[in-house]
Amino acid sequence: MKVLIVDDAAFIRVTLKMMLEKNGYEVIGDAANGSEAILKYNQHKPDLVTMDITMPVMDGISALKAIKKMNPAAKVVMISAMGQENHVREAVMAGANGFIVKPFVEDQVIRGLSKLQ
C-alpha cells in the first residue's frame, strides 16, 4: 500500500515513515502542508494519505476536501493532537476515513491504517 505522509513537523514525518515502512507500507512521499499534499497526491496517486490537521499555508481539512473533490474514493486518515474534537467532527463531515491522535504509538497507527486496506 502506497502512503503519502502530510505533517508540518519533520520529525513526525520521519517517525511515521519509519513505522510504516517497518510494517510493509511503501511511503511514496511526504508534504509539509496542505498545498504540497494536493500536488503530491496528484503526482503519486497514493492508496492512503496520513494528514495532519493544523499546518501552515493550507490546513489538513482544506487539503482533505480538495483531495476528496479530485477523488471521492481517496483514503485519508487525519492526525490530530488531543483537544481538537471540533476539527475531528469537521474532518469526518469532509470525508476523513479515520483518525490517529497525537501523541501516537506504533501499534495504534498500524491498527488504524490496517482497517483501510
Secondary structure, DSSP 8 states (H G I E B T S, - for coil): -EEEEE-S-HHHHHHHHHHHHHTT-EEEEEESSHHHHHHHHHHH--SEEEEESS-SSS-HHHHHHHHHHH-TT--EEEEEETT-HHHHHHHHHTT--EEEEES--HHHHHHHHHTT-
